Amino acid sequence: MLNDLATVDWAALSAADVPHLLRAVAGGDRDALGELSSRLCPGGVPGDAAAAAVPFLIRLLDAPAAGPHGVLVLLTAVADAHAQRSGTGPRPTRARIAGQRAPVAAARAAVTAGLPSYLRLLAAHPDDDVRVAAATLVGALGPEVAGGASAGLRTASVTDRAELVRAAAVLALGARAETADDRLADPAPVVRLAAALVLAGSDAEAPLPGPVVQIVERDAPAALGRIPLLPSSDDDPLIWVLRALRPRGDLQVRLVTGWLRHPDAAVRAGAAYAAGEPLTTWPPAAALLAGPLAEASGDPAGPR
């Protein structure tokens, strides 16, 4: 599987240790995978060795001991650097990427070449986490990548037995600038919520239909424990929901106000914490939330 590692001049890429790390990953060494990630993407930006290493990483998706989940996550990090370069990531990271345009583009092209492998894992791997990671990676490749990406994601969003996989597939479609309106009727709250947020993100200036607002209002609390399990969720669950609804400050305030009065104490506490999102991004929120927050200040649940 890795017999041709010597065909790459790793020393010229200042990456003489990469072959050893790849072999260690193939043998199931999880620490080596973390070290390899730091080596290929120092500071989160693909370096000169990333494009050369990616084809071997794609092969490792089929290595029995390697475990495809971690490899998929690493490949997603490489692909996501394109989004950072395009201006959607943190400014310091974008600045670093600006000086690494050629390596970033080459690494992304190498990741894209593995699309058939990712779609195969999405369709058939028995581990839910692997299918979630595969869906996320397919989405990270962006709308310019065809090759059955959308069809594979749509199939997973409808037929996968695991609600987190269906939700991840919906979010991946959103990353490809596509919606999944049929999933607004999915039996699982986290999938309906994902579909509603993707629809909201498809046109940030358009008002959301009432039924879609109701889905967010109802299903974000219902999915509170599932949201942190989504790869794209990197913050408090309700803050993650509110950020997906930018720049709709009025809707954010409506949601926070309703959640502050939710019967579940965890939701009320989460709403008090999440109120910081509209308060810092939409000036009218301060006056509109003053009353509900004052009312909530006596809640025994309290802000988290």
ChimeraX attribute file (.defattr): number of C-alpha atoms within 10 A of each C-alpha:
attribute: neighborCount
match mode: 1-to-1
recipient: residues
	/A:1	11
	/A:2	13
	/A:3	7
	/A:4	8
	/A:5	17
	/A:6	9
	/A:7	7
	/A:8	13
	/A:9	13
	/A:10	18
	/A:11	11
	/A:12	10
	/A:13	14
	/A:14	12
	/A:15	17
	/A:16	13
	/A:17	12
	/A:18	23
	/A:19	18
	/A:20	13
	/A:21	20
	/A:22	22
	/A:23	19
	/A:24	18
	/A:25	25
	/A:26	25
	/A:27	16
	/A:28	16
	/A:29	16
	/A:30	16
	/A:31	12
	/A:32	19
	/A:33	20
	/A:34	15
	/A:35	14
	/A:36	23
	/A:37	23
	/A:38	16
	/A:39	19
	/A:40	24
	/A:41	20
	/A:42	11
	/A:43	14
	/A:44	18
	/A:45	28
	/A:46	30
	/A:47	25
	/A:48	21
	/A:49	24
	/A:50	28
	/A:51	21
	/A:52	20
	/A:53	22
	/A:54	25
	/A:55	15
	/A:56	18
	/A:57	24
	/A:58	21
	/A:59	16
	/A:60	23
	/A:61	21
	/A:62	15
	/A:63	16
	/A:64	11
	/A:65	14
	/A:66	22
	/A:67	19
	/A:68	26
	/A:69	18
	/A:70	19
	/A:71	25
	/A:72	26
	/A:73	18
	/A:74	23
	/A:75	26
	/A:76	21
	/A:77	19
	/A:78	29
	/A:79	27
	/A:80	24
	/A:81	26
	/A:82	24
	/A:83	14
	/A:84	21
	/A:85	23
	/A:86	12
	/A:87	13
	/A:88	12
	/A:89	15
	/A:90	10
	/A:91	12
	/A:92	11
	/A:93	16
	/A:94	20
	/A:95	14
	/A:96	15
	/A:97	23
	/A:98	15
	/A:99	12
	/A:100	16
	/A:101	17
	/A:102	14
	/A:103	19
	/A:104	26
	/A:105	18
	/A:106	19
	/A:107	27
	/A:108	25
	/A:109	15
	/A:110	21
	/A:111	26
	/A:112	22
	/A:113	15
	/A:114	18
	/A:115	21
	/A:116	14
	/A:117	15
	/A:118	27
	/A:119	24
	/A:120	13
	/A:121	21
	/A:122	29
	/A:123	18
	/A:124	12
	/A:125	15
	/A:126	10
	/A:127	13
	/A:128	18
	/A:129	20
	/A:130	23
	/A:131	30
	/A:132	27
	/A:133	28
	/A:134	33
	/A:135	32
	/A:136	28
	/A:137	29
	/A:138	31
	/A:139	27
	/A:140	26
	/A:141	25
	/A:142	21
	/A:143	17
	/A:144	8
	/A:145	16
	/A:146	12
	/A:147	13
	/A:148	12
	/A:149	22
	/A:150	20
	/A:151	13
	/A:152	19
	/A:153	27
	/A:154	20
	/A:155	14
	/A:156	25
	/A:157	29
	/A:158	19
	/A:159	12
	/A:160	19
	/A:161	11
	/A:162	16
	/A:163	23
	/A:164	24
	/A:165	28
	/A:166	30
	/A:167	29
	/A:168	30
	/A:169	35
	/A:170	33
	/A:171	31
	/A:172	32
	/A:173	29
	/A:174	24
	/A:175	20
	/A:176	19
	/A:177	17
	/A:178	17
	/A:179	23
	/A:180	22
	/A:181	15
	/A:182	11
	/A:183	21
	/A:184	19
	/A:185	13
	/A:186	18
	/A:187	10
	/A:188	18
	/A:189	23
	/A:190	26
	/A:191	30
	/A:192	28
	/A:193	32
	/A:194	32
	/A:195	32
	/A:196	29
	/A:197	24
	/A:198	24
	/A:199	23
	/A:200	23
	/A:201	20
	/A:202	14
	/A:203	11
	/A:204	14
	/A:205	11
	/A:206	11
	/A:207	11
	/A:208	17
	/A:209	10
	/A:210	8
	/A:211	11
	/A:212	19
	/A:213	19
	/A:214	15
	/A:215	19
	/A:216	24
	/A:217	19
	/A:218	17
	/A:219	19
	/A:220	26
	/A:221	24
	/A:222	17
	/A:223	19
	/A:224	18
	/A:225	11
	/A:226	17
	/A:227	26
	/A:228	16
	/A:229	15
	/A:230	20
	/A:231	16
	/A:232	13
	/A:233	14
	/A:234	12
	/A:235	12
	/A:236	14
	/A:237	23
	/A:238	26
	/A:239	22
	/A:240	18
	/A:241	21
	/A:242	24
	/A:243	18
	/A:244	18
	/A:245	21
	/A:246	19
	/A:247	16
	/A:248	20
	/A:249	20
	/A:250	14
	/A:251	18
	/A:252	26
	/A:253	23
	/A:254	15
	/A:255	22
	/A:256	29
	/A:257	21
	/A:258	16
	/A:259	25
	/A:260	25
	/A:261	17
	/A:262	16
	/A:263	9
	/A:264	13
	/A:265	17
	/A:266	17
	/A:267	24
	/A:268	26
	/A:269	21
	/A:270	23
	/A:271	28
	/A:272	22
	/A:273	18
	/A:274	25
	/A:275	24
	/A:276	14
	/A:277	20
	/A:278	25
	/A:279	18
	/A:280	10
	/A:281	14
	/A:282	16
	/A:283	11
	/A:284	13
	/A:285	20
	/A:286	16
	/A:287	10
	/A:288	15
	/A:289	18
	/A:290	11
	/A:291	12
	/A:292	17
	/A:293	18
	/A:294	10
	/A:295	12
	/A:296	20
	/A:297	13
	/A:298	9
	/A:299	15
	/A:300	10
	/A:301	16
	/A:302	16
	/A:303	18
	/A:304	11
